[in-house]
Amino acid sequence: KPQAQAPRPAGGPRVPKLSDKVAYWSGAVFAVGRRDGDTVVLSVDPRAGAAYAAVWAGLTYELFGVRAELPPPAADGLQEARLPVAGLEDFVNRLDLKPGTTRPPAPRWSWSNPDWKRAFLKGLVDASAELTDAPALFLPGFGDPLRRSVEKLLSGLAVPVAAAEGGTLAVEGLEAVEKYWTAVGSDNPKLREALQARYPNAVPPAPSAAPAPDAPAAGAAEG
């Protein structure tokens, strides 16, 4: 079924009202993003799928009216998406992203709405999780306090989560992974396809954050 077209931005940069899509976008940034001077850089591991950086870049354009740059992948397969923050400084500053591996907790505003909490978690998992054949969803070592936020978000959805080696978090076992899939879902094409194949009879939430197919996702930044 064709996906509905995303509304064209009237002109960027601009900051949208808080929503589940903004929460999803922010979750991905908290997971694998960083502030690099006047740019937000999303670094997507090849395990998340080559298409995911373009998904995030397309959503960026839909929300902020700015096109994120998508340089060619690095030799190790790492794909970056780069968003200039000019005109978006107040919003980006509130994310409190700093260099280093320790990341801030989920933003306070994302806890004020059940849909926003779920969307933030979905964005974070879509951008960073590895689905293994065990089956298990492994999340990287975010460090405190973001790890505590993730544990609370998963527990609030009755999804079991446990600490794993190296400070990672794991949703392990058929039942636990299915609970995540049906409670949260995925807008990452690679992860969603893998979960659909594993749980063909499960009914996850419909994708909500993925941009329309024709939403521009690459090229030089506007503005």
Phi and psi in degrees as a GROMACS rama.xvg file:
@    title "Ramachandran Plot"
@    xaxis  label "Phi"
@    yaxis  label "Psi"
@TYPE xy
-61.3458  142.15  PRO-2
-82.1543  142.274  GLN-3
-61.8243  142.108  ALA-4
-71.7588  141.004  GLN-5
-75.0648  145.374  ALA-6
-64.7077  139.873  PRO-7
-75.7663  132.638  ARG-8
-60.5276  141.895  PRO-9
-73.5918  -15.7099  ALA-10
147.9  128.312  GLY-11
-111.856  177.541  GLY-12
-79.2436  152.861  PRO-13
-152.095  153.944  ARG-14
-103.443  120.408  VAL-15
-77.6356  166.494  PRO-16
-66.5205  153.241  LYS-17
-61.6646  140.432  LEU-18
-161.415  176.955  SER-19
-65.2495  -32.9228  ASP-20
-68.4993  -39.1945  LYS-21
-64.5153  -39.6276  VAL-22
-63.2872  -42.8583  ALA-23
-61.6379  -48.4607  TYR-24
-55.683  -44.9445  TRP-25
-66.111  -38.695  SER-26
-59.0542  -42.0887  GLY-27
-63.6761  -40.7827  ALA-28
-65.3147  -42.7361  VAL-29
-62.6407  -32.6784  PHE-30
-75.2396  -50.8632  ALA-31
-134.225  17.8436  VAL-32
-104.097  167.625  GLY-33
-155.015  159.573  ARG-34
-95.2463  122.502  ARG-35
-122.969  84.6191  ASP-36
64.8007  -117.267  GLY-37
-96.5287  24.2392  ASP-38
-137.939  140.595  THR-39
-95.0025  126.635  VAL-40
-115.888  122.436  VAL-41
-100.11  123.328  LEU-42
-111.921  105.782  SER-43
-99.287  119.824  VAL-44
-66.9136  143.821  ASP-45
-58.1552  -21.9473  PRO-46
-65.0005  -24.5506  ARG-47
-79.2234  -10.3898  ALA-48
102.085  138.43  GLY-49
-63.3242  -26.3265  ALA-50
-80.0678  -13.4757  ALA-51
-68.7708  -38.5777  TYR-52
-59.4785  -37.4488  ALA-53
-69.645  -35.3527  ALA-54
-60.0396  -47.4845  VAL-55
-65.9407  -40.6916  TRP-56
-65.1338  -39.0368  ALA-57
-65.292  -40.5113  GLY-58
-65.7805  -36.7828  LEU-59
-58.3598  -45.9697  THR-60
-63.6396  -42.5236  TYR-61
-62.0964  -41.3149  GLU-62
-81.0794  -46.3703  LEU-63
-107.686  -9.89063  PHE-64
72.3919  19.4118  GLY-65
-125.499  134.871  VAL-66
-86.7907  123.184  ARG-67
-76.8624  140.866  ALA-68
-78.8966  141.948  GLU-69
-123.375  87.9326  LEU-70
-64.9269  162.545  PRO-71
-57.416  146.483  PRO-72
-58.8241  151.121  PRO-73
-72.1205  171.32  ALA-74
-59.9994  -30.8416  ALA-75
-86.2078  5.01694  ASP-76
90.9213  -5.03398  GLY-77
-65.3201  128.048  LEU-78
-110.059  127.97  GLN-79
-105.438  149.621  GLU-80
-126.057  129.989  ALA-81
-120.644  123.557  ARG-82
-116.502  113.047  LEU-83
-64.1457  139.146  PRO-84
-96.6036  3.07967  VAL-85
-55.8651  124.853  ALA-86
87.6763  -10.4287  GLY-87
-119.517  15.4159  LEU-88
-57.6682  -44.8507  GLU-89
-60.9767  -43.9571  ASP-90
-66.416  -47.4259  PHE-91
-65.4349  -38.5767  VAL-92
-61.4436  -33.0145  ASN-93
-69.8684  -18.1628  ARG-94
-72.9181  -19.2807  LEU-95
60.4945  36.1063  ASP-96
-79.7184  133.81  LEU-97
-133.75  159.401  LYS-98
-59.2449  151.638  PRO-99
110.538  172.693  GLY-100
-88.5882  -21.791  THR-101
-77.8096  123.429  THR-102
-112.936  151.133  ARG-103
-67.692  165.754  PRO-104
-68.2834  166.66  PRO-105
-53.0364  138.567  ALA-106
-58.1491  145.359  PRO-107
-59.7258  -35.9417  ARG-108
-64.283  -28.4685  TRP-109
-69.8359  -16.8424  SER-110
-84.6093  -7.88617  TRP-111
-83.2159  -3.64133  SER-112
-146.579  128.05  ASN-113
-56.3105  -38.7814  PRO-114
-67.0096  -35.5167  ASP-115
-69.8548  -38.9936  TRP-116
-60.9293  -46.1231  LYS-117
-64.306  -41.2364  ARG-118
-67.7465  -40.2948  ALA-119
-60.1403  -46.0271  PHE-120
-62.5362  -42.2921  LEU-121
-61.597  -44.666  LYS-122
-62.1644  -41.3274  GLY-123
-63.2462  -45.6729  LEU-124
-69.6032  -43.5202  VAL-125
-56.861  -37.5831  ASP-126
-82.0963  -18.5778  ALA-127
-134.608  -17.6595  SER-128
-78.7937  151.834  ALA-129
-114.936  125.501  GLU-130
-95.8361  119.944  LEU-131
-103.221  170.6  THR-132
-74.7831  -6.11289  ASP-133
-52.069  -46.7383  ALA-134
-89.8692  156.021  PRO-135
-159.725  147.405  ALA-136
-104.134  118.256  LEU-137
-106.407  129.843  PHE-138
-108.75  140.314  LEU-139
-65.2472  168.108  PRO-140
-76.1402  96.041  GLY-141
-76.7951  -21.5365  PHE-142
79.4335  161.213  GLY-143
-76.3193  148.049  ASP-144
-96.3296  -2.83095  PRO-145
-61.8107  -36.7899  LEU-146
-58.9351  -40.3384  ARG-147
-64.8573  -37.8866  ARG-148
-60.3955  -44.5874  SER-149
-63.6049  -42.2734  VAL-150
-60.9656  -42.3848  GLU-151
-67.5493  -40.1463  LYS-152
-63.8865  -44.1213  LEU-153
-66.913  -43.6498  LEU-154
-62.7492  -36.0445  SER-155
-65.0073  -19.7802  GLY-156
-101.48  10.397  LEU-157
61.4042  31.5969  ALA-158
-99.7905  115.517  VAL-159
-63.893  138.231  PRO-160
-140.198  143.879  VAL-161
-136.551  153.131  ALA-162
-73.0786  138.87  ALA-163
-122.082  -177.279  ALA-164
-61.3504  141.757  GLU-165
74.6017  20.8392  GLY-166
79.2654  8.41586  GLY-167
-79.6231  167.735  THR-168
-115.462  148.465  LEU-169
-135.416  132.668  ALA-170
-103.725  105.442  VAL-171
-115.668  143.692  GLU-172
98.6578  153.014  GLY-173
-55.6756  -47.7288  LEU-174
-65.9034  -42.9627  GLU-175
-66.4045  -44.0525  ALA-176
-66.0304  -38.5251  VAL-177
-64.8364  -37.8226  GLU-178
-60.3939  -42.3919  LYS-179
-62.7102  -47.1877  TYR-180
-58.8964  -44.3581  TRP-181
-80.6544  -23.2114  THR-182
-88.9212  -32.7541  ALA-183
-117.243  -46.5424  VAL-184
80.3724  -164.187  GLY-185
-157.987  140.995  SER-186
-110.021  5.72395  ASP-187
-84.3402  117.129  ASN-188
-53.3515  -42.3311  PRO-189
-68.2391  -47.7139  LYS-190
-67.6025  -42.5798  LEU-191
-61.2135  -43.2187  ARG-192
-61.825  -42.637  GLU-193
-65.2778  -40.8647  ALA-194
-70.8852  -37.0539  LEU-195
-62.324  -39.0064  GLN-196
-67.7089  -35.7538  ALA-197
-78.03  -32.8106  ARG-198
-126.721  70.3858  TYR-199
-64.7209  -22.5313  PRO-200
-98.3202  -4.37432  ASN-201
-78.9764  154.078  ALA-202
-120.415  96.3845  VAL-203
-83.7456  167.332  PRO-204
-60.8267  147.69  PRO-205
-66.628  147.784  ALA-206
-56.2482  136.706  PRO-207
-126.031  -22.7695  SER-208
-103.299  -15.5738  ALA-209
-65.6741  137.334  ALA-210
-73.0297  164.26  PRO-211
-64.272  151.863  ALA-212
-56.4596  -29.3899  PRO-213
-98.3714  8.21165  ASP-214
-70.8772  123.565  ALA-215
-57.722  135.459  PRO-216
-127.668  -3.15803  ALA-217
-139.976  171.3  ALA-218
111.971  -177.602  GLY-219
-68.9088  150.923  ALA-220
-69.0462  144.987  ALA-221
-87.0535  166.759  GLU-222
